[in-house]
Amino acid sequence: MRLPRIPRCCIPVIWFALTLCVANARAQETASVPYDHNPAAGKFYDIDGFKMYTEVYGSGPPLLMIHGNNGDMSAFSKNVPYFATHYKVILADSRSQGRSLDPDHNLTFEMMADDYAALLDAMNIPSAYVIGWSDGGINALLLAMRHPEKVKRLASTGANLWPTADAFQPGLWEGEKKEYENGQHKIYITAKEKNDRKLFLLDWQEPHITLAQLHSIQAPSLIICGDHDLISVAHTLLIYENIPHANLWVVPNSGHGTLREHAEDFNRLVDRFFIEPYKDFR
C-alpha cells in the first residue's frame, strides 16, 4: 500500500542561520546547566497526591516540555538553551519519574495529562505552547483533548495511540511482549524495581486514544517522527490525518530521539511552527 504523500514540512528547512559563536555559547550552556538538579531554578508543586518537581528557564510566552517514559526533564538539555532565549520554558518530571516520586498510586496517561493541567493552574498560567516527546507526546495530545484551553499549539514527536504491534516498527512489540511475560511472576522488592515495572506496564497497557478523540483537538499541532522511529511512520501519519489543524514532519535519518539527534533543525522548525503554524506547512 502506498503511503500518503508527505507534505513539504517533511523536508528539513533551515529557517535562519546561527553564527558559530552563538552555537558554541548554547553548547556550553547545555553542558553546564544541571537540568533536574538545579536548585536555582527548581521548585516542587503539590499536585493531586504527589509533589511535582519543576524547573523554569528564560522569559516570554510559556512553553511546557514533557519528557518520555522513565525519563526526566534533562531529556530537553539540547532544546532549552534555544527556547529559553524567547520563551518561559517550563520543565517538569512527570508523576513517578525523575524527582516527582509517587509510589502510592497507579499510573495512566490521562492522570499525567491532568497533572500538567493542574501544574499550569498552580503556576497561574492560563495556556502554554507544548512540546512532548514519546510518552510526553502522548501526554501533549491528551492535554489538548482533556484541557483544550491549556494548549496554544503543540508539537508531539514519537507518540502512539494504542499499544499494539501496528503502532511500532517491526519486532518492537514482540520484544515488549517477552519482557511482559518474563516479569509476570517476578517478585519486585526495591522501590526502583516496583516503579520501573509500573512504568513498563504503562506503555504495555496504554494508551487507548481513538481516532474520533483526535478530531476533538483544536490546537494547531505539529506531528513528528523519525524515518526509522520506534513508532512506525504509518502510525504517525494516522495521527496527523485525524487532527483537524495538524502538520507533519517525518525527520530524515532519525530514530526516536528526533529532538536530540537533530536538535538544531528541531528547535528552529518547532519554533517557526509556534510563531506561524500554517505558513510553509501546507
C-alpha positions, 0 to 999 in steps of 0.5 A: 500500500502506498503511503500518503504523500508527505507534505513539504514540512517533511523536508528539513528547512533551515529557517535562519542561520546561527553564527558559530559563536552563538552555537558554541555559547548554547553548547556550553550552556547545555553542558553546564546547566544541571537540568533536574538538579538545579536548585536555582531554578527548581521548585516542587508543586503539590499536585493531586497526591504527589509533589511535582518537581519543576524547573523554569528557564528564560522569559516570554510566552510559556512553553511546557516540555514533557519528557518520555517514559522513565525519563526526566526533564534533562531529556530537553538539555539540547532544546532549552538553551534555544527556547529559553532565549524567547520563551518561559520554558517550563520543565517538569518530571512527570508523576513517578519519574525523575524527582516527582516520586509517587509510589502510592498510586497507579499510573495512566496517561490521562492522570499525567495529562491532568497533572500538567493541567493542574501544574499550569493552574498552580503556576497561574498560567492560563495556556502554554505552547507544548512540546512532548516527546514519546510518552510526553507526546502522548501526554501533549495530545491528551492535554489538548483533548482533556484541557483544550484551553491549556494548549496554544499549539503543540508539537508531539514527536514519537507518540502512539495511540494504542499499544499494539504491534501496528503502532511500532516498527517491526519486532518492537512489540514482540520484544515488549511482549517477552519482557511482559511475560518474563516479569509476570511472576517476578517478585519486585522488592526495591522501590526502583524495581516496583516503579520501573515495572509500573512504568513498563506496564504503562506503555504495555497497557496504554494508551487507548486514544481513538481516532474520533478523540483526535478530531476533538483537538483544536490546537494547531499541532505539529506531528513528528517522527523519525524515518526509522522511529520506534513508532512506525511512520504509518502510525504517525501519519494516522495521527496527523490525518485525524487532527483537524489543524495538524502538520507533519514532519517525518525527520530524515535519518532519525530514530526516536530521539528526533529532538536530540539527534537533530536538535538544531533543525528541531528547535528552529522548525518547532519554533517557526511552527509556534510563531506561524503554524500554517505558513510553509506547512501546507 
